[in-house]
Amino acid sequence: MEERATRGPGGMLALWVFYAYCGYFIWAMLHYVWVVIQFDPIPGTTLDGTMGSTTGKLIGALLGFLVLGIVGSILGGIAWYTRSRGSSYSES
């Protein structure tokens, strides 16, 4: 009978931190979308790149996505590195 490989305590912690971060990432992206949709531009402003303009809000959302994506990639890499290493096939 094959013994199923399991994660150690550190691996389980890394996996749950990654899961929690994925939930936060989804919430943050929905928050960015909500802020950009609810934003009413000030009359007379153009695409000057200030953070009070629509363009500024979109740039802020894109940079936030980039930063959160990098952190998520690092956490995902740690969770993958701490996975169980047992083989799932039997050698005959």
Backbone as a printed PyTorch tensor [residue, N CA C, xyz], in Angstrom:
tensor([[[  0.8470,  -1.1710,   0.0000],
         [  0.0000,   0.0000,   0.0000],
         [  0.8950,   1.2390,   0.0000]],

        [[  0.5320,   2.1890,  -0.8270],
         [  1.3380,   3.4040,  -0.9280],
         [  1.0350,   4.3540,   0.2190]],

        [[  2.0730,   4.9720,   0.6790],
         [  1.9050,   5.9820,   1.7090],
         [  1.8110,   7.3420,   1.0280]],

        [[  0.8130,   8.1060,   1.3820],
         [  0.6020,   9.4080,   0.7580],
         [  1.5120,  10.4390,   1.4210]],

        [[  2.2150,  11.2010,   0.5940],
         [  3.1120,  12.2360,   1.1070],
         [  2.2870,  13.4290,   1.5870]],

        [[  2.6830,  13.9780,   2.7310],
         [  1.9880,  15.1430,   3.2830],
         [  2.9820,  16.2690,   3.5080]],

        [[  2.4540,  17.4650,   3.5660],
         [  3.2880,  18.6330,   3.8390],
         [  3.6550,  18.6780,   5.3130]],

        [[  4.7860,  19.2900,   5.5790],
         [  5.1800,  19.5310,   6.9540],
         [  4.4560,  20.7660,   7.4910]],

        [[  4.6580,  21.0970,   8.7610],
         [  3.9830,  22.2690,   9.3350],
         [  4.3640,  23.5740,   8.6340]],

        [[  5.6220,  23.7140,   8.2500],
         [  6.0290,  24.9260,   7.5470],
         [  5.4000,  25.0220,   6.1730]],

        [[  5.2870,  23.8940,   5.4970],
         [  4.6460,  23.8630,   4.1840],
         [  3.1710,  24.1970,   4.2600]],

        [[  2.5020,  23.6680,   5.2930],
         [  1.0840,  23.9910,   5.4730],
         [  0.8980,  25.4740,   5.7690]],

        [[  1.7690,  26.0390,   6.5890],
         [  1.7000,  27.4680,   6.8820],
         [  1.9090,  28.2920,   5.6150]],

        [[  2.9040,  27.9220,   4.8120],
         [  3.1650,  28.6490,   3.5700],
         [  1.9830,  28.5580,   2.6170]],

        [[  1.3590,  27.3940,   2.5420],
         [  0.2090,  27.2150,   1.6570],
         [ -0.9730,  28.0600,   2.1160]],

        [[ -1.2490,  28.0830,   3.4180],
         [ -2.3770,  28.8690,   3.9120],
         [ -2.1110,  30.3680,   3.8260]],

        [[ -0.8700,  30.7790,   3.9980],
         [ -0.5340,  32.1970,   3.7950],
         [ -0.7690,  32.5670,   2.3370]],

        [[ -0.3900,  31.6880,   1.4170],
         [ -0.6190,  31.9400,  -0.0120],
         [ -2.1140,  32.0020,  -0.3110]],

        [[ -2.9100,  31.0850,   0.2460],
         [ -4.3630,  31.1130,   0.0410],
         [ -4.9620,  32.4130,   0.5700]],

        [[ -4.5590,  32.8200,   1.7570],
         [ -5.0760,  34.0600,   2.3380],
         [ -4.6820,  35.2540,   1.4740]],

        [[ -3.4760,  35.2470,   0.9700],
         [ -3.0200,  36.3450,   0.1220],
         [ -3.8020,  36.3780,  -1.1930]],

        [[ -4.1400,  35.2100,  -1.7310],
         [ -4.9580,  35.1880,  -2.9480],
         [ -6.3160,  35.8310,  -2.6920]],

        [[ -6.9070,  35.5650,  -1.5360],
         [ -8.1670,  36.2180,  -1.1810],
         [ -8.0070,  37.7220,  -1.0710]],

        [[ -6.9270,  38.1700,  -0.4440],
         [ -6.6580,  39.6000,  -0.3350],
         [ -6.4390,  40.2190,  -1.7150]],

        [[ -5.7370,  39.5090,  -2.5900],
         [ -5.4770,  39.9990,  -3.9380],
         [ -6.7830,  40.2230,  -4.6920]],

        [[ -7.6990,  39.2720,  -4.6110],
         [ -8.9930,  39.4090,  -5.2790],
         [ -9.7550,  40.5950,  -4.7020]],

        [[ -9.7830,  40.7240,  -3.3670],
         [-10.4590,  41.8550,  -2.7410],
         [ -9.8360,  43.1840,  -3.1830]],

        [[ -8.5150,  43.2720,  -3.2260],
         [ -7.8380,  44.5080,  -3.6060],
         [ -8.1330,  44.8740,  -5.0540]],

        [[ -8.1640,  43.8900,  -5.9470],
         [ -8.4560,  44.1810,  -7.3530],
         [ -9.8950,  44.6550,  -7.5140]],

        [[-10.8290,  44.0390,  -6.7930],
         [-12.2180,  44.5130,  -6.8410],
         [-12.3300,  45.9270,  -6.2730]],

        [[-11.5440,  46.2250,  -5.2520],
         [-11.5300,  47.5670,  -4.6720],
         [-10.9870,  48.5820,  -5.6780]],

        [[ -9.9130,  48.2360,  -6.3710],
         [ -9.3720,  49.1270,  -7.4030],
         [-10.4060,  49.3900,  -8.4870]],

        [[-11.0930,  48.3360,  -8.9470],
         [-12.1140,  48.5060,  -9.9790],
         [-13.2340,  49.4010,  -9.4660]],

        [[-13.6720,  49.1840,  -8.2350],
         [-14.7360,  49.9930,  -7.6610],
         [-14.3280,  51.4660,  -7.5730]],

        [[-13.1080,  51.7450,  -7.1650],
         [-12.6330,  53.1230,  -7.0500],
         [-12.6050,  53.7860,  -8.4180]],

        [[-12.1130,  53.0690,  -9.4320],
         [-12.0290,  53.6730, -10.7680],
         [-13.4270,  53.8910, -11.3420]],

        [[-14.3520,  52.9530, -11.1250],
         [-15.7080,  53.1060, -11.6560],
         [-16.4380,  54.2500, -10.9550]],

        [[-16.3010,  54.3880,  -9.6390],
         [-17.0170,  55.4030,  -8.8750],
         [-16.4010,  56.7920,  -8.9890]],

        [[-15.2680,  56.8930,  -9.6330],
         [-14.5490,  58.1610,  -9.6910],
         [-15.1900,  59.0830, -10.7170]],

        [[-15.5350,  60.2950, -10.3070],
         [-16.0420,  61.3250, -11.2080],
         [-14.9270,  62.3320, -11.4360]],

        [[-14.4530,  62.4580, -12.6800],
         [-13.3620,  63.4000, -12.9310],
         [-13.8060,  64.8400, -12.7160]],

        [[-12.8800,  65.6500, -12.3040],
         [-13.1560,  67.0670, -12.0930],
         [-13.3230,  67.7220, -13.4620]],

        [[-14.3770,  68.5160, -13.6510],
         [-14.5730,  69.1620, -14.9490],
         [-13.3770,  70.0450, -15.3140]],

        [[-12.9700,  69.9550, -16.5590],
         [-11.8690,  70.7760, -17.0250],
         [-10.5140,  70.1010, -16.9550]],

        [[-10.4350,  68.9390, -16.2980],
         [ -9.1430,  68.2530, -16.2370],
         [ -8.9770,  67.4040, -17.4880]],

        [[ -7.7540,  67.2620, -17.9060],
         [ -7.4580,  66.4380, -19.0740],
         [ -6.5270,  65.3130, -18.6450]],

        [[ -5.9640,  64.6360, -19.5780],
         [ -5.0580,  63.5320, -19.2840],
         [ -3.6830,  64.0730, -18.9200]],

        [[ -3.6050,  64.7580, -17.7960],
         [ -2.3350,  65.3610, -17.3910],
         [ -1.5170,  64.4470, -16.4860]],

        [[ -2.0610,  63.2900, -16.1020],
         [ -1.2960,  62.3240, -15.3230],
         [ -1.3240,  62.5530, -13.8260]],

        [[ -2.1040,  63.4940, -13.3330],
         [ -2.1710,  63.6790, -11.8920],
         [ -2.9620,  62.5350, -11.2770]],

        [[ -2.7070,  62.2480, -10.0120],
         [ -3.3750,  61.1260,  -9.3590],
         [ -4.8510,  61.3940,  -9.1250]],

        [[ -5.3140,  62.6200,  -9.3350],
         [ -6.7340,  62.9220,  -9.1830],
         [ -7.5160,  62.6740, -10.4580]],

        [[ -6.8540,  62.3770, -11.5440],
         [ -7.5390,  62.1440, -12.8060],
         [ -7.8390,  60.6710, -12.9890]],

        [[ -8.6490,  60.3730, -13.9810],
         [ -8.9640,  58.9780, -14.2900],
         [ -7.7050,  58.2210, -14.6850]],

        [[ -6.8500,  58.8780, -15.4490],
         [ -5.6050,  58.2350, -15.8510],
         [ -4.7460,  57.9160, -14.6380]],

        [[ -4.6930,  58.8390, -13.6900],
         [ -3.9250,  58.6000, -12.4710],
         [ -4.4610,  57.4270, -11.6770]],

        [[ -5.7900,  57.3060, -11.6020],
         [ -6.3880,  56.1730, -10.8900],
         [ -6.0730,  54.8560, -11.5920]],

        [[ -6.1210,  54.8570, -12.9260],
         [ -5.8050,  53.6370, -13.6640],
         [ -4.3340,  53.2620, -13.5160]],

        [[ -3.4540,  54.2630, -13.5280],
         [ -2.0250,  53.9840, -13.3320],
         [ -1.7840,  53.4370, -11.9270]],

        [[ -2.4610,  54.0190, -10.9300],
         [ -2.3380,  53.5110,  -9.5600],
         [ -2.8270,  52.0800,  -9.4380]],

        [[ -3.9360,  51.7560, -10.1110],
         [ -4.4540,  50.3890, -10.0870],
         [ -3.4920,  49.4330, -10.7810]],

        [[ -2.9030,  49.8530, -11.8870],
         [ -1.9490,  49.0040, -12.5950],
         [ -0.6940,  48.7600, -11.7640]],

        [[ -0.1950,  49.7930, -11.1200],
         [  0.9800,  49.6250, -10.2590],
         [  0.6540,  48.7580,  -9.0490]],

        [[ -0.5390,  48.9300,  -8.4910],
         [ -0.9560,  48.0710,  -7.3810],
         [ -1.0420,  46.6180,  -7.8060]],

        [[ -1.5980,  46.3760,  -8.9980],
         [ -1.6640,  45.0130,  -9.5280],
         [ -0.2670,  44.4380,  -9.7130]],

        [[  0.6530,  45.2510, -10.2110],
         [  2.0290,  44.7940, -10.4220],
         [  2.7010,  44.4160,  -9.1040]],

        [[  2.5840,  45.2690,  -8.1020],
         [  3.2080,  45.0020,  -6.7990],
         [  2.5790,  43.7770,  -6.1370]],

        [[  1.2410,  43.7150,  -6.1460],
         [  0.5740,  42.5620,  -5.5320],
         [  0.8740,  41.2820,  -6.2960]],

        [[  1.0310,  41.3690,  -7.6050],
         [  1.3810,  40.1970,  -8.3970],
         [  2.7750,  39.6850,  -8.0780]],

        [[  3.7180,  40.5960,  -7.8720],
         [  5.0790,  40.1890,  -7.5220],
         [  5.1010,  39.5150,  -6.1540]],

        [[  4.4110,  40.1040,  -5.1820],
         [  4.3590,  39.4970,  -3.8440],
         [  3.6710,  38.1410,  -3.9000]],

        [[  2.5890,  38.0360,  -4.6790],
         [  1.9020,  36.7550,  -4.8290],
         [  2.7760,  35.7060,  -5.4800]],

        [[  3.5830,  36.1160,  -6.4470],
         [  4.5080,  35.1790,  -7.0900],
         [  5.5490,  34.6580,  -6.1020]],

        [[  6.0380,  35.5320,  -5.2580],
         [  7.0120,  35.1160,  -4.2480],
         [  6.3760,  34.1360,  -3.2560]],

        [[  5.1710,  34.4690,  -2.7750],
         [  4.4880,  33.5710,  -1.8390],
         [  4.1310,  32.2460,  -2.4960]],

        [[  3.7050,  32.2850,  -3.7600],
         [  3.4080,  31.0530,  -4.4880],
         [  4.6460,  30.1960,  -4.6700]],

        [[  5.7740,  30.8390,  -4.9250],
         [  7.0340,  30.1020,  -5.0520],
         [  7.4300,  29.4370,  -3.7490]],

        [[  7.2290,  30.1280,  -2.6460],
         [  7.5460,  29.5380,  -1.3410],
         [  6.6200,  28.3620,  -1.0560]],

        [[  5.3220,  28.5130,  -1.3660],
         [  4.3740,  27.4180,  -1.1430],
         [  4.7130,  26.2240,  -2.0340]],

        [[  5.1400,  26.4750,  -3.2600],
         [  5.5150,  25.3850,  -4.1570],
         [  6.7940,  24.7020,  -3.6790]],

        [[  7.7420,  25.4770,  -3.2170],
         [  9.0150,  24.9220,  -2.7670],
         [  8.8430,  24.0370,  -1.5200]],

        [[  7.8570,  24.3740,  -0.6870],
         [  7.6470,  23.6090,   0.5490],
         [  6.6140,  22.5010,   0.3740]],

        [[  6.2860,  22.1320,  -0.8640],
         [  5.2960,  21.0770,  -1.1020],
         [  5.8670,  19.7280,  -0.6750]],

        [[  4.9920,  18.7370,  -0.5980],
         [  5.4650,  17.3960,  -0.2520],
         [  6.1920,  16.8170,  -1.4590]],

        [[  7.2500,  16.0880,  -1.2070],
         [  8.1080,  15.6160,  -2.2820],
         [  7.9280,  14.1210,  -2.5860]],

        [[  6.9570,  13.4710,  -2.0000],
         [  6.7750,  12.0370,  -2.2380],
         [  6.3660,  11.7470,  -3.6640]],

        [[  6.7360,  10.5650,  -4.1590],
         [  6.3590,  10.2030,  -5.5220],
         [  4.9380,   9.6340,  -5.5160]],

        [[  4.2060,   9.9030,  -6.5880],
         [  2.8180,   9.4580,  -6.6580],
         [  2.6660,   8.1960,  -7.5060]],

        [[  3.7570,   7.5550,  -7.8490],
         [  3.6900,   6.3310,  -8.6390],
         [  4.5740,   5.2620,  -7.9840]],

        [[  4.2420,   4.0320,  -8.2790],
         [  5.0450,   2.9410,  -7.7110],
         [  6.0060,   2.4230,  -8.7820]],

        [[  7.1990,   2.1780,  -8.3670],
         [  8.2020,   1.6740,  -9.2980],
         [  8.1590,   0.1520,  -9.2600]],

        [[  7.9950,  -0.4790, -10.4090],
         [  7.9150,  -1.9480, -10.4780],
         [  9.1130,  -2.5010, -11.2040]]])
